[in-house]
Amino acid sequence: MLDHVIKGAAVVDGTGAPAYTADVGIRDGRVAVIGEVTQEARTSEDATGLILTPGFVDPHTHYDAQLFWDPYATPSLNHGVTTVVGGNCGFTLAPLHPDRPEDADYTRRMMSKVEGMALVALEEGAPWSWHSFGEYLDALEGRIAVNAGFMVGHCALRRYVMGPQAIGGQPTGEQLAAMTGLLREAMDAGAWGLSTTQSTSHSDGDGKPVASRHAGPAELLALSRAVGEHEGTQIEAIVAGCLDQFSDAEIDLFVEMSAAAGRPLNWNVLTIDAAVPERVPRQLLASERARKAGGRVVALTMPILTPMNMSLGTFCALNLIPGWGPILGLPVPERIEKLRDPDVRDGMLRRAQSKEAGVFRRLANFGRYVIGDTYSEANAGLTGRVVEDIVEERGQEPFACLVEICANDELRTVLWPMPPDNDPASWALRAETWQHEDVLLGGSDAGAHLDRMCGAPYTTRFLGDCLRGRKLAGLEQAVKMLTDDPARLFGLRERGRVREGWHADLVLFDPERIDAGPATLVHDLPGDSPRLDSRALGVRAVWVNGVEAIRDDVVTGAVPGRVLRSGQDTETVSTR
């Protein structure tokens, strides 16, 4: 007997093949039969007019902590994501040295700063009961509703072996050997490989460059070679040039790391903007060179413009503009005083518009900001208005006008920057770039920066755009880009396609309605901390390992997800 039958759906199987109408029967967590199903089933449903696809795979998330208080990885699961990849950017919650309990506090403060996770949620929402990476994975086993695989973070490896000397220090030969041994131990336990960061935007809770930023090429290559010794592994890496354009040294590093491991290396995120036409070919030069050297470098890029809020009162992307961090890090009264100084503002604007600001130059057009939530009588009626329209009424410069509005709210005002790359030429360039063999859709950062951005719904928003909007990709190709393409990059065993015998990770949706609702701020994290959320529209149901986990955008309470472990649940994707 079958567990469930989905009758008469239009099956888009993830391979890119044309859709076809069929019944799909599920048994024991797998797709048991596709076609005309005549077997008895415990339950069934009529899916006429609906589309059935494989579950979506999000290749870049930070759900490492959230899964402990939210086993459903919301809102990703609501939007059809059945497999998440965590442990990215060099940051993981394990391993933790058993003789240094203070390392857990350091890790929490680092994650709060660098990934925008509420500190109280990290402190209250996770058990922190592990030391080894394997113990961390075991703590999640059997209690999650999505499938989850994790890289092991370079910062945690360095901290475990070198202690506080991980910041600023270089490992001895013995310490490097210990670090590679710790990485091997983590991969033996199921880590998918190594993640690391050299990005200048990544600082710890003390404001110092995170541990992996102090690593030299020899250390990175030694760890990369260790990755290549294990089955089903990968590398994920971030450098400063990921945000704009790679330097020659950064390209060399990516090529050498991937070639040394004989494994794919993915990086995040390729920003596509027709106003900067030289960026895409420069960034993809790393991919071209890697293939010639026996490696593979894959760029992640988002197929939507991610909703993002900012403020002058909390740490956000504005803090990463060169020269802005020290000013925006001052106590609020001093910060307001500085921001009201015309000479200070002029200097900030010059830095924001300079070449060194890179991709953050996109944030410098302050007339194109929308005012979000306000908190003072002086700002009554401004919510939803564009700064340039307010400027016309007040006769101020845009940045001065924005500062005055925020100062009235003691810098609590929510700001929504309008993206500068929402033009036809940029969308055409995106559609062209998506076809490159080393470009993969993803980079949501789901689970991180929760009160500032909401990338998790990229799957449903993209499908809605493909079906009823810009139509930059056909449905079958769009589904493949969200399912089979990432599954094959990571070597997921028997996932990513609707195929008999494969795991029944499935999404059933209405093509007339599939979309994502607007991002809204909710307070549902431990400690009543805020995050941005978005409803899934048109998603009828989501199954994970054959068990219904979502029905009409509501979690069912089931936790059928699995911790996916390298070698066991992934196979090697060799670059040689």
Secondary structure, 3 states (H helix, E strand, C coil): CEEEEEEEEEECCCCCCCCEEEEEEEECCEEEEEECCCCCEEEEEECCCCEEEECEEECCECCCCHHHHCCCCCCCHHHCEEEEEECCCCCCCCCCCCCCCHHHHHHHHHHHHHCCCCHHHHHHHCCCCCCCHHHHHHHHCCCCCCEEEECEEHHHHHHHHHHHHHCCCCCCHHHHHHHHHHHHHHHHHCCCEEEEECCCCCECCCCCECHHHHCCHHHHHHHHHHHCCCCCCEEEEECHHHHCCCCHHHHHHHHHHHHHHCCEEEEECCCCCCCCCCHHHHHHHHHHHHHHHCCEEEEEECCCCCCECECCCCCCHHHHCCCCHHHHCCCHHHHHHHHCCHHHHHHHHHHHCCHHHHHHHHHCCHHHEEECCCCCHHHCCCCCCEHHHHHHHHCCCHHHHHHHHHHHCCCCCCEEECCCCCCHHHHHHHHHHCCCCCEEECCCCECCCCCCECCCCHHHHHHHHHHHCCCCCCHHHHHHHHCHHHHHHCCECCCCCCCCCCECCEEEECCCCCEECCCEEEECCHHHCEEEECCEECEEEEEECCEEEEECCEECCCCCCCECCECCCECCCCCC
